[in-house]
Amino acid sequence: MSKKRFNVLAEKNPTPRQLGIYMAAFLAVVMLIAMSFLFLISGGELEWWHIGLMTVLIFGTAYGINIVALERFIYRRVKLIYKTIHNMKTPKGAKAKKMNMGRHLIDEVEEEVTNWAKERDKEIENLKKLEAYRRDFLGNVSHELKTPIFNVQGYIETLIESKLEDETINLPYLVRAAKNVERLSTITQDLDMIAQLESEDLHLDVQRFDIHELAMEIFDEMSITALERHIQFSFKQGCDKSFHVKADRERIRQVFVNLITNSVKYGKVNGNTKVGFYEMDDKHLLIEISDDGYGIEEKHLPRLFERFYRVDKSRSREQGGSGLGLAIVKHIIEAHKQTVTVRSTLNVGSTFGFTLEKA
């Protein structure tokens, strides 16, 4: 037997039956020695077979007593702990695990307790993270809603106080109030969208379509917005052709709209937004939306897809939007069981990429 194997066996606690045998054997040996001593001092009046028979009887009796004592007073309680922990981990309806006195119960209980403690610690840690996330989320929602609500309230109160007599402020204030109401509507719609995406009842209308054609539609829809900032839409070299994928077309449309909208809002004036398509393998297509804007610091990239996370909060709110666009993108792509990534360099630009299944 190898030294490693011997050490493993030596580290294990004995089973109840093994412990009973050890204790019974110990008692039998003690009794055998005692009776041998009596045999010698008695002048040999006792027969050796008498000693042997009594030793066997002593061993059997001691073994039975030890097993009963161990099971009744020690292992019964150990078994209760073991079963309690095991049943807590076992799904409802599953059969309870039977205890076997021939197994290493102490080792099994120790392992079960250790694993159970680790799982509880992990669950507690996850609950703490969720609680922190919940607090941040509620705080962000409150802040995002508070700003446009206060703005609308201020504009309306000003109009009321002026009794609509000052024509120089009537229309401008109504326009500003309308913009803030629109922002409130956008936030609530995006929150509702995320709730739908996170629900287990989310249904994707998966179909085969040309994603190049979809990108062309988005370019056309957003051409006026891009013109205001003198941003050019185009495809990367070799990508101005058809690429067919299997996905929910309307959901992917929303992904394109959110990513291209960001490239226009936060890109440089007289800049470029380019879309590229790359075949990764036989099953997946990589879609990339790139701009030559200001870029994003590396420290912000890991949190970029969090709800309401903004790199430049003051500038982001000036540009409008709900702060939920990238979170929605992430949810939609993950609902397709695909991945979304971002890479960025300051003063060079940013590239958002996501994969889809090829058709």
C-alpha atoms as a printed R data frame, in Angstrom:
    type eleno elety resid chain resno       x       y       z
1   ATOM     1    CA   MET     A     1   0.000   0.000   0.000
2   ATOM     2    CA   SER     A     2   1.371   3.395  -0.966
3   ATOM     3    CA   LYS     A     3   2.237   5.927   1.703
4   ATOM     4    CA   LYS     A     4  -0.324   8.372   0.258
5   ATOM     5    CA   ARG     A     5  -3.079   5.762   0.387
6   ATOM     6    CA   PHE     A     6  -2.171   4.850   3.946
7   ATOM     7    CA   ASN     A     7  -2.301   8.497   5.034
8   ATOM     8    CA   VAL     A     8  -5.750   8.952   3.467
9   ATOM     9    CA   LEU     A     9  -7.094   5.908   5.297
10  ATOM    10    CA   ALA     A    10  -5.441   6.980   8.538
11  ATOM    11    CA   GLU     A    11  -7.080  10.411   8.371
12  ATOM    12    CA   LYS     A    12 -10.591   8.936   8.100
13  ATOM    13    CA   ASN     A    13 -12.686   8.420  11.191
14  ATOM    14    CA   PRO     A    14 -13.751   4.760  11.756
15  ATOM    15    CA   THR     A    15 -17.299   3.683  10.950
16  ATOM    16    CA   PRO     A    16 -19.564   2.750  13.884
17  ATOM    17    CA   ARG     A    17 -19.112  -0.937  13.100
18  ATOM    18    CA   GLN     A    18 -15.344  -0.589  12.855
19  ATOM    19    CA   LEU     A    19 -15.299   1.286  16.156
20  ATOM    20    CA   GLY     A    20 -17.390  -1.465  17.736
21  ATOM    21    CA   ILE     A    21 -14.991  -4.128  16.460
22  ATOM    22    CA   TYR     A    22 -11.953  -2.215  17.739
23  ATOM    23    CA   MET     A    23 -13.446  -1.759  21.198
24  ATOM    24    CA   ALA     A    24 -14.676  -5.357  21.380
25  ATOM    25    CA   ALA     A    25 -11.299  -6.675  20.250
26  ATOM    26    CA   PHE     A    26  -9.560  -4.539  22.833
27  ATOM    27    CA   LEU     A    27 -11.819  -5.886  25.607
28  ATOM    28    CA   ALA     A    28 -11.401  -9.453  24.350
29  ATOM    29    CA   VAL     A    29  -7.606  -9.163  24.360
30  ATOM    30    CA   VAL     A    30  -7.660  -7.686  27.865
31  ATOM    31    CA   MET     A    31  -9.897 -10.520  29.051
32  ATOM    32    CA   LEU     A    32  -7.716 -13.112  27.289
33  ATOM    33    CA   ILE     A    33  -4.626 -11.783  29.049
34  ATOM    34    CA   ALA     A    34  -6.432 -11.745  32.389
35  ATOM    35    CA   MET     A    35  -7.765 -15.268  31.951
36  ATOM    36    CA   SER     A    36  -4.361 -16.522  30.797
37  ATOM    37    CA   PHE     A    37  -2.896 -15.089  33.970
38  ATOM    38    CA   LEU     A    38  -5.598 -16.855  36.008
39  ATOM    39    CA   PHE     A    39  -4.880 -20.051  34.095
40  ATOM    40    CA   LEU     A    40  -1.227 -19.875  35.020
41  ATOM    41    CA   ILE     A    41  -1.764 -19.090  38.703
42  ATOM    42    CA   SER     A    42  -4.463 -21.769  38.996
43  ATOM    43    CA   GLY     A    43  -2.001 -24.469  38.068
44  ATOM    44    CA   GLY     A    44  -3.609 -25.244  34.690
45  ATOM    45    CA   GLU     A    45  -7.022 -26.277  35.977
46  ATOM    46    CA   LEU     A    46  -8.701 -24.269  33.184
47  ATOM    47    CA   GLU     A    47  -8.705 -25.679  29.651
48  ATOM    48    CA   TRP     A    48  -7.446 -23.492  26.815
49  ATOM    49    CA   TRP     A    49 -10.641 -24.024  24.815
50  ATOM    50    CA   HIS     A    50 -12.563 -22.609  27.779
51  ATOM    51    CA   ILE     A    51 -10.488 -19.472  27.511
52  ATOM    52    CA   GLY     A    52 -11.011 -19.321  23.746
53  ATOM    53    CA   LEU     A    53 -14.788 -19.784  24.039
54  ATOM    54    CA   MET     A    54 -15.066 -17.159  26.740
55  ATOM    55    CA   THR     A    55 -12.974 -14.779  24.657
56  ATOM    56    CA   VAL     A    56 -15.334 -15.206  21.684
57  ATOM    57    CA   LEU     A    57 -18.356 -14.709  23.909
58  ATOM    58    CA   ILE     A    58 -16.811 -11.635  25.462
59  ATOM    59    CA   PHE     A    59 -15.952 -10.233  22.037
60  ATOM    60    CA   GLY     A    60 -19.472 -10.788  20.690
61  ATOM    61    CA   THR     A    61 -21.130  -9.381  23.783
62  ATOM    62    CA   ALA     A    62 -18.832  -6.350  23.861
63  ATOM    63    CA   TYR     A    63 -19.379  -5.743  20.152
64  ATOM    64    CA   GLY     A    64 -23.153  -5.818  20.535
65  ATOM    65    CA   ILE     A    65 -23.102  -3.551  23.566
66  ATOM    66    CA   ASN     A    66 -20.736  -1.100  21.858
67  ATOM    67    CA   ILE     A    67 -22.829  -0.952  18.662
68  ATOM    68    CA   VAL     A    68 -26.043  -0.388  20.601
69  ATOM    69    CA   ALA     A    69 -24.399   2.249  22.779
70  ATOM    70    CA   LEU     A    70 -22.805   4.024  19.837
71  ATOM    71    CA   GLU     A    71 -25.972   4.001  17.755
72  ATOM    72    CA   ARG     A    72 -28.301   4.931  20.620
73  ATOM    73    CA   PHE     A    73 -26.294   7.555  22.433
74  ATOM    74    CA   ILE     A    74 -23.867   8.979  19.872
75  ATOM    75    CA   TYR     A    75 -24.596   8.196  16.241
76  ATOM    76    CA   ARG     A    76 -28.344   8.643  16.624
77  ATOM    77    CA   ARG     A    77 -27.688  12.317  17.319
78  ATOM    78    CA   VAL     A    78 -25.098  12.506  14.560
79  ATOM    79    CA   LYS     A    79 -27.589  10.912  12.162
80  ATOM    80    CA   LEU     A    80 -30.203  13.500  13.147
81  ATOM    81    CA   ILE     A    81 -27.819  16.355  12.311
82  ATOM    82    CA   TYR     A    82 -26.824  14.648   9.071
83  ATOM    83    CA   LYS     A    83 -30.410  14.056   7.962
84  ATOM    84    CA   THR     A    84 -31.490  17.581   8.905
85  ATOM    85    CA   ILE     A    85 -28.761  19.177   6.807
86  ATOM    86    CA   HIS     A    86 -29.224  16.702   3.964
87  ATOM    87    CA   ASN     A    87 -32.997  17.273   3.871
88  ATOM    88    CA   MET     A    88 -32.459  21.047   3.777
89  ATOM    89    CA   LYS     A    89 -30.301  20.610   0.679
90  ATOM    90    CA   THR     A    90 -32.544  18.011  -0.983
91  ATOM    91    CA   PRO     A    91 -35.403  19.234  -3.240
92  ATOM    92    CA   LYS     A    92 -38.925  18.639  -1.998
93  ATOM    93    CA   GLY     A    93 -40.307  15.252  -2.961
94  ATOM    94    CA   ALA     A    94 -36.881  13.592  -3.107
95  ATOM    95    CA   LYS     A    95 -36.381  10.443  -1.057
96  ATOM    96    CA   ALA     A    96 -34.490  10.842   2.190
97  ATOM    97    CA   LYS     A    97 -31.007   9.382   2.215
98  ATOM    98    CA   LYS     A    98 -30.755   6.217   4.322
99  ATOM    99    CA   MET     A    99 -28.069   5.996   6.961
100 ATOM   100    CA   ASN     A   100 -25.673   3.061   6.910
101 ATOM   101    CA   MET     A   101 -23.753   2.227  10.063
102 ATOM   102    CA   GLY     A   102 -21.070   0.690   7.874
103 ATOM   103    CA   ARG     A   103 -20.170   4.037   6.330
104 ATOM   104    CA   HIS     A   104 -17.883   6.758   7.645
105 ATOM   105    CA   LEU     A   105 -20.713   8.816   9.164
106 ATOM   106    CA   ILE     A   106 -18.497  11.256  11.066
107 ATOM   107    CA   ASP     A   107 -16.578  12.107   7.892
108 ATOM   108    CA   GLU     A   108 -19.808  12.429   5.915
109 ATOM   109    CA   VAL     A   109 -21.377  14.660   8.545
110 ATOM   110    CA   GLU     A   110 -18.252  16.802   8.681
111 ATOM   111    CA   GLU     A   111 -18.267  17.149   4.905
112 ATOM   112    CA   GLU     A   112 -22.002  17.912   4.819
113 ATOM   113    CA   VAL     A   113 -21.694  20.557   7.553
114 ATOM   114    CA   THR     A   114 -18.678  22.145   5.861
115 ATOM   115    CA   ASN     A   115 -20.402  22.276   2.459
116 ATOM   116    CA   TRP     A   116 -23.627  23.528   4.028
117 ATOM   117    CA   ALA     A   117 -21.747  26.304   5.843
118 ATOM   118    CA   LYS     A   118 -19.995  27.327   2.621
119 ATOM   119    CA   GLU     A   119 -23.307  27.434   0.751
120 ATOM   120    CA   ARG     A   120 -24.915  29.516   3.506
121 ATOM   121    CA   ASP     A   121 -21.982  31.947   3.453
122 ATOM   122    CA   LYS     A   122 -22.286  32.220  -0.314
123 ATOM   123    CA   GLU     A   123 -26.039  32.821  -0.103
124 ATOM   124    CA   ILE     A   124 -25.561  35.468   2.583
125 ATOM   125    CA   GLU     A   125 -22.909  37.189   0.468
126 ATOM   126    CA   ASN     A   126 -25.239  37.144  -2.566
127 ATOM   127    CA   LEU     A   127 -28.086  38.546  -0.462
128 ATOM   128    CA   LYS     A   128 -25.829  41.357   0.742
129 ATOM   129    CA   LYS     A   129 -24.877  42.158  -2.859
130 ATOM   130    CA   LEU     A   130 -28.535  42.115  -3.911
131 ATOM   131    CA   GLU     A   131 -29.455  44.381  -1.020
132 ATOM   132    CA   ALA     A   132 -26.700  46.835  -1.961
133 ATOM   133    CA   TYR     A   133 -27.819  46.653  -5.591
134 ATOM   134    CA   ARG     A   134 -31.444  47.242  -4.555
135 ATOM   135    CA   ARG     A   135 -30.472  50.338  -2.547
136 ATOM   136    CA   ASP     A   136 -28.406  51.701  -5.425
137 ATOM   137    CA   PHE     A   137 -31.171  50.960  -7.896
138 ATOM   138    CA   LEU     A   138 -33.883  52.669  -5.835
139 ATOM   139    CA   GLY     A   139 -31.594  55.640  -5.250
140 ATOM   140    CA   ASN     A   140 -30.835  55.914  -8.970
141 ATOM   141    CA   VAL     A   141 -34.492  55.606  -9.973
142 ATOM   142    CA   SER     A   142 -35.447  58.268  -7.447
143 ATOM   143    CA   HIS     A   143 -32.718  60.604  -8.706
144 ATOM   144    CA   GLU     A   144 -33.519  60.039 -12.377
145 ATOM   145    CA   LEU     A   145 -37.238  60.708 -11.842
146 ATOM   146    CA   LYS     A   146 -36.749  63.600  -9.437
147 ATOM   147    CA   THR     A   147 -34.886  65.823 -11.895
148 ATOM   148    CA   PRO     A   148 -37.513  65.970 -14.679
149 ATOM   149    CA   ILE     A   149 -40.372  66.075 -12.151
150 ATOM   150    CA   PHE     A   150 -38.885  69.118 -10.403
151 ATOM   151    CA   ASN     A   151 -38.196  70.753 -13.753
152 ATOM   152    CA   VAL     A   152 -41.789  70.280 -14.936
153 ATOM   153    CA   GLN     A   153 -43.068  71.511 -11.578
154 ATOM   154    CA   GLY     A   154 -40.904  74.633 -11.797
155 ATOM   155    CA   TYR     A   155 -41.955  75.482 -15.347
156 ATOM   156    CA   ILE     A   156 -45.657  75.017 -14.563
157 ATOM   157    CA   GLU     A   157 -45.465  77.091 -11.365
158 ATOM   158    CA   THR     A   158 -43.720  79.881 -13.285
159 ATOM   159    CA   LEU     A   159 -46.432  79.844 -15.934
160 ATOM   160    CA   ILE     A   160 -49.136  79.919 -13.266
161 ATOM   161    CA   GLU     A   161 -47.529  82.823 -11.418
162 ATOM   162    CA   SER     A   162 -47.169  84.824 -14.603
163 ATOM   163    CA   LYS     A   163 -50.838  84.057 -15.368
164 ATOM   164    CA   LEU     A   164 -49.764  83.273 -18.916
165 ATOM   165    CA   GLU     A   165 -49.451  87.012 -19.555
166 ATOM   166    CA   ASP     A   166 -45.750  87.011 -20.355
167 ATOM   167    CA   GLU     A   167 -45.665  85.705 -23.917
168 ATOM   168    CA   THR     A   168 -41.857  85.647 -23.917
169 ATOM   169    CA   ILE     A   169 -41.760  82.724 -21.468
170 ATOM   170    CA   ASN     A   170 -44.989  80.868 -22.260
171 ATOM   171    CA   LEU     A   171 -43.873  78.861 -25.259
172 ATOM   172    CA   PRO     A   172 -40.221  78.246 -24.181
173 ATOM   173    CA   TYR     A   173 -41.342  76.990 -20.773
174 ATOM   174    CA   LEU     A   174 -44.019  74.769 -22.265
175 ATOM   175    CA   VAL     A   175 -41.447  73.289 -24.662
176 ATOM   176    CA   ARG     A   176 -39.032  72.608 -21.782
177 ATOM   177    CA   ALA     A   177 -41.802  71.054 -19.697
178 ATOM   178    CA   ALA     A   178 -42.771  68.854 -22.641
179 ATOM   179    CA   LYS     A   179 -39.166  67.658 -23.021
180 ATOM   180    CA   ASN     A   180 -39.003  66.678 -19.355
181 ATOM   181    CA   VAL     A   181 -42.327  64.855 -19.601
182 ATOM   182    CA   GLU     A   182 -40.910  63.007 -22.603
183 ATOM   183    CA   ARG     A   183 -37.875  62.044 -20.533
184 ATOM   184    CA   LEU     A   184 -40.159  60.738 -17.763
185 ATOM   185    CA   SER     A   185 -42.023  58.696 -20.341
186 ATOM   186    CA   THR     A   186 -38.752  57.287 -21.693
187 ATOM   187    CA   ILE     A   187 -37.582  56.239 -18.222
188 ATOM   188    CA   THR     A   188 -40.860  54.483 -17.383
189 ATOM   189    CA   GLN     A   189 -40.969  52.730 -20.769
190 ATOM   190    CA   ASP     A   190 -37.390  51.516 -20.370
191 ATOM   191    CA   LEU     A   191 -38.060  50.311 -16.829
192 ATOM   192    CA   ASP     A   192 -41.061  48.399 -18.113
193 ATOM   193    CA   MET     A   193 -38.897  46.970 -20.905
194 ATOM   194    CA   ILE     A   194 -36.279  45.706 -18.438
195 ATOM   195    CA   ALA     A   195 -39.026  44.154 -16.271
196 ATOM   196    CA   GLN     A   196 -40.273  42.271 -19.349
197 ATOM   197    CA   LEU     A   197 -36.784  41.147 -20.315
198 ATOM   198    CA   GLU     A   198 -36.127  39.832 -16.802
199 ATOM   199    CA   SER     A   199 -39.423  37.977 -16.543
200 ATOM   200    CA   GLU     A   200 -39.475  34.242 -17.109
201 ATOM   201    CA   ASP     A   201 -42.367  34.691 -19.546
202 ATOM   202    CA   LEU     A   202 -40.262  36.624 -22.067
203 ATOM   203    CA   HIS     A   203 -41.001  35.315 -25.556
204 ATOM   204    CA   LEU     A   204 -38.553  35.876 -28.393
205 ATOM   205    CA   ASP     A   205 -39.955  35.867 -31.910
206 ATOM   206    CA   VAL     A   206 -36.907  34.228 -33.474
207 ATOM   207    CA   GLN     A   207 -36.784  34.447 -37.257
208 ATOM   208    CA   ARG     A   208 -34.311  34.555 -40.105
209 ATOM   209    CA   PHE     A   209 -33.504  38.045 -41.398
210 ATOM   210    CA   ASP     A   210 -30.802  40.141 -43.023
211 ATOM   211    CA   ILE     A   211 -29.081  42.147 -40.297
212 ATOM   212    CA   HIS     A   212 -27.368  44.375 -42.876
213 ATOM   213    CA   GLU     A   213 -30.785  45.416 -44.108
214 ATOM   214    CA   LEU     A   214 -31.865  46.146 -40.521
215 ATOM   215    CA   ALA     A   215 -28.798  48.348 -39.986
216 ATOM   216    CA   MET     A   216 -29.658  50.273 -43.176
217 ATOM   217    CA   GLU     A   217 -33.162  50.913 -41.799
218 ATOM   218    CA   ILE     A   218 -31.718  52.288 -38.547
219 ATOM   219    CA   PHE     A   219 -29.300  54.512 -40.487
220 ATOM   220    CA   ASP     A   220 -32.243  55.941 -42.436
221 ATOM   221    CA   GLU     A   221 -34.401  56.478 -39.325
222 ATOM   222    CA   MET     A   222 -31.620  58.283 -37.452
223 ATOM   223    CA   SER     A   223 -30.240  60.267 -40.382
224 ATOM   224    CA   ILE     A   224 -31.764  63.575 -39.214
225 ATOM   225    CA   THR     A   225 -30.351  63.160 -35.680
226 ATOM   226    CA   ALA     A   226 -26.929  62.331 -37.114
227 ATOM   227    CA   LEU     A   227 -27.108  65.311 -39.481
228 ATOM   228    CA   GLU     A   228 -27.515  67.690 -36.543
229 ATOM   229    CA   ARG     A   229 -24.083  66.626 -35.255
230 ATOM   230    CA   HIS     A   230 -22.629  66.090 -38.733
231 ATOM   231    CA   ILE     A   231 -21.983  62.390 -38.069
232 ATOM   232    CA   GLN     A   232 -21.632  60.011 -40.998
233 ATOM   233    CA   PHE     A   233 -23.079  56.483 -40.986
234 ATOM   234    CA   SER     A   234 -21.262  53.768 -42.929
235 ATOM   235    CA   PHE     A   235 -20.275  50.094 -42.987
236 ATOM   236    CA   LYS     A   236 -16.764  48.844 -42.398
237 ATOM   237    CA   GLN     A   237 -14.789  47.557 -45.335
238 ATOM   238    CA   GLY     A   238 -16.180  44.325 -46.731
239 ATOM   239    CA   CYS     A   239 -19.334  44.540 -44.589
240 ATOM   240    CA   ASP     A   240 -21.676  46.357 -46.982
241 ATOM   241    CA   LYS     A   241 -23.510  43.176 -47.979
242 ATOM   242    CA   SER     A   242 -26.131  40.760 -46.681
243 ATOM   243    CA   PHE     A   243 -25.596  38.760 -43.481
244 ATOM   244    CA   HIS     A   244 -28.412  36.531 -42.275
245 ATOM   245    CA   VAL     A   245 -28.995  35.697 -38.601
246 ATOM   246    CA   LYS     A   246 -31.602  33.954 -36.436
247 ATOM   247    CA   ALA     A   247 -32.950  36.282 -33.735
248 ATOM   248    CA   ASP     A   248 -35.892  38.432 -32.654
249 ATOM   249    CA   ARG     A   249 -35.765  41.193 -35.271
250 ATOM   250    CA   GLU     A   250 -37.583  43.831 -33.217
251 ATOM   251    CA   ARG     A   251 -35.439  43.211 -30.153
252 ATOM   252    CA   ILE     A   252 -32.252  43.439 -32.206
253 ATOM   253    CA   ARG     A   253 -33.621  46.630 -33.777
254 ATOM   254    CA   GLN     A   254 -33.769  48.073 -30.256
255 ATOM   255    CA   VAL     A   255 -30.169  47.000 -29.641
256 ATOM   256    CA   PHE     A   256 -29.065  48.825 -32.807
257 ATOM   257    CA   VAL     A   257 -31.087  51.923 -31.939
258 ATOM   258    CA   ASN     A   258 -29.619  52.156 -28.428
259 ATOM   259    CA   LEU     A   259 -26.015  51.602 -29.525
260 ATOM   260    CA   ILE     A   260 -26.159  53.899 -32.542
261 ATOM   261    CA   THR     A   261 -27.994  56.563 -30.516
262 ATOM   262    CA   ASN     A   262 -25.159  56.495 -27.985
263 ATOM   263    CA   SER     A   263 -22.549  56.810 -30.731
264 ATOM   264    CA   VAL     A   264 -24.338  59.906 -32.048
265 ATOM   265    CA   LYS     A   265 -24.980  61.526 -28.654
266 ATOM   266    CA   TYR     A   266 -21.525  61.014 -27.227
267 ATOM   267    CA   GLY     A   267 -19.457  61.038 -30.397
268 ATOM   268    CA   LYS     A   268 -17.510  63.983 -31.695
269 ATOM   269    CA   VAL     A   269 -19.085  66.474 -34.078
270 ATOM   270    CA   ASN     A   270 -18.111  65.660 -37.682
271 ATOM   271    CA   GLY     A   271 -17.413  62.119 -36.552
272 ATOM   272    CA   ASN     A   272 -18.211  58.670 -37.923
273 ATOM   273    CA   THR     A   273 -20.289  55.720 -36.801
274 ATOM   274    CA   LYS     A   274 -19.472  52.453 -38.525
275 ATOM   275    CA   VAL     A   275 -21.091  49.022 -38.405
276 ATOM   276    CA   GLY     A   276 -19.179  45.830 -39.088
277 ATOM   277    CA   PHE     A   277 -20.140  42.170 -39.483
278 ATOM   278    CA   TYR     A   278 -17.627  39.365 -38.931
279 ATOM   279    CA   GLU     A   279 -18.102  35.607 -39.191
280 ATOM   280    CA   MET     A   280 -16.583  34.144 -36.028
281 ATOM   281    CA   ASP     A   281 -17.192  30.469 -36.845
282 ATOM   282    CA   ASP     A   282 -19.803  28.275 -38.501
283 ATOM   283    CA   LYS     A   283 -22.461  29.265 -35.962
284 ATOM   284    CA   HIS     A   284 -21.914  32.857 -34.860
285 ATOM   285    CA   LEU     A   285 -21.770  36.326 -36.376
286 ATOM   286    CA   LEU     A   286 -20.093  39.234 -34.566
287 ATOM   287    CA   ILE     A   287 -21.722  42.653 -35.013
288 ATOM   288    CA   GLU     A   288 -19.744  45.771 -34.051
289 ATOM   289    CA   ILE     A   289 -20.813  49.423 -33.807
290 ATOM   290    CA   SER     A   290 -17.808  51.764 -33.649
291 ATOM   291    CA   ASP     A   291 -17.380  55.505 -33.282
292 ATOM   292    CA   ASP     A   292 -14.426  57.895 -33.212
293 ATOM   293    CA   GLY     A   293 -15.695  59.846 -30.236
294 ATOM   294    CA   TYR     A   294 -14.148  60.770 -26.897
295 ATOM   295    CA   GLY     A   295 -13.868  57.205 -25.661
296 ATOM   296    CA   ILE     A   296 -14.397  55.812 -22.171
297 ATOM   297    CA   GLU     A   297 -11.902  55.388 -19.354
298 ATOM   298    CA   GLU     A   298 -11.021  51.769 -18.633
299 ATOM   299    CA   LYS     A   299 -12.232  51.998 -15.019
300 ATOM   300    CA   HIS     A   300 -15.797  52.580 -16.243
301 ATOM   301    CA   LEU     A   301 -15.975  49.647 -18.675
302 ATOM   302    CA   PRO     A   302 -16.864  46.857 -16.167
303 ATOM   303    CA   ARG     A   303 -19.936  48.801 -14.955
304 ATOM   304    CA   LEU     A   304 -21.028  50.260 -18.266
305 ATOM   305    CA   PHE     A   305 -24.012  47.905 -18.671
306 ATOM   306    CA   GLU     A   306 -25.409  48.558 -15.183
307 ATOM   307    CA   ARG     A   307 -28.739  50.336 -14.868
308 ATOM   308    CA   PHE     A   308 -28.412  54.133 -14.645
309 ATOM   309    CA   TYR     A   309 -24.623  53.971 -14.641
310 ATOM   310    CA   ARG     A   310 -23.270  57.082 -16.315
311 ATOM   311    CA   VAL     A   311 -19.663  57.867 -17.163
312 ATOM   312    CA   ASP     A   312 -20.209  61.649 -17.158
313 ATOM   313    CA   LYS     A   313 -23.428  62.182 -15.219
314 ATOM   314    CA   SER     A   314 -23.893  65.892 -15.936
315 ATOM   315    CA   ARG     A   315 -23.191  65.547 -19.657
316 ATOM   316    CA   SER     A   316 -25.288  62.379 -19.953
317 ATOM   317    CA   ARG     A   317 -28.366  64.011 -18.452
318 ATOM   318    CA   GLU     A   318 -27.967  67.017 -20.712
319 ATOM   319    CA   GLN     A   319 -28.138  64.627 -23.661
320 ATOM   320    CA   GLY     A   320 -31.370  63.121 -22.332
321 ATOM   321    CA   GLY     A   321 -32.162  59.426 -22.259
322 ATOM   322    CA   SER     A   322 -33.101  57.155 -19.388
323 ATOM   323    CA   GLY     A   323 -29.685  55.767 -18.455
324 ATOM   324    CA   LEU     A   324 -31.071  52.280 -19.133
325 ATOM   325    CA   GLY     A   325 -30.139  51.853 -22.797
326 ATOM   326    CA   LEU     A   326 -27.034  49.704 -22.334
327 ATOM   327    CA   ALA     A   327 -28.714  47.639 -19.592
328 ATOM   328    CA   ILE     A   328 -31.518  46.873 -22.059
329 ATOM   329    CA   VAL     A   329 -28.956  45.936 -24.726
330 ATOM   330    CA   LYS     A   330 -27.305  43.492 -22.320
331 ATOM   331    CA   HIS     A   331 -30.633  41.904 -21.339
332 ATOM   332    CA   ILE     A   332 -31.734  41.459 -24.954
333 ATOM   333    CA   ILE     A   333 -28.465  39.874 -26.071
334 ATOM   334    CA   GLU     A   334 -28.336  37.580 -23.028
335 ATOM   335    CA   ALA     A   335 -31.959  36.568 -23.689
336 ATOM   336    CA   HIS     A   336 -30.656  35.292 -27.057
337 ATOM   337    CA   LYS     A   337 -27.981  33.372 -25.076
338 ATOM   338    CA   GLN     A   338 -25.268  35.497 -26.692
339 ATOM   339    CA   THR     A   339 -22.634  37.917 -25.403
340 ATOM   340    CA   VAL     A   340 -22.090  41.676 -25.572
341 ATOM   341    CA   THR     A   341 -18.728  43.409 -25.097
342 ATOM   342    CA   VAL     A   342 -17.175  46.864 -25.203
343 ATOM   343    CA   ARG     A   343 -13.683  48.196 -25.798
344 ATOM   344    CA   SER     A   344 -12.700  51.828 -25.748
345 ATOM   345    CA   THR     A   345  -9.708  54.158 -25.836
346 ATOM   346    CA   LEU     A   346  -9.769  57.770 -24.691
347 ATOM   347    CA   ASN     A   347  -9.776  60.280 -27.590
348 ATOM   348    CA   VAL     A   348  -9.878  57.401 -30.086
349 ATOM   349    CA   GLY     A   349 -13.375  55.981 -29.797
350 ATOM   350    CA   SER     A   350 -15.481  53.066 -28.598
351 ATOM   351    CA   THR     A   351 -16.636  49.775 -30.098
352 ATOM   352    CA   PHE     A   352 -19.619  47.810 -28.859
353 ATOM   353    CA   GLY     A   353 -19.910  44.255 -30.108
354 ATOM   354    CA   PHE     A   354 -22.435  41.446 -29.749
355 ATOM   355    CA   THR     A   355 -22.866  38.002 -31.245
356 ATOM   356    CA   LEU     A   356 -25.868  36.368 -32.880
357 ATOM   357    CA   GLU     A   357 -26.546  32.943 -34.302
358 ATOM   358    CA   LYS     A   358 -26.012  32.686 -38.041
359 ATOM   359    CA   ALA     A   359 -28.907  31.555 -40.205
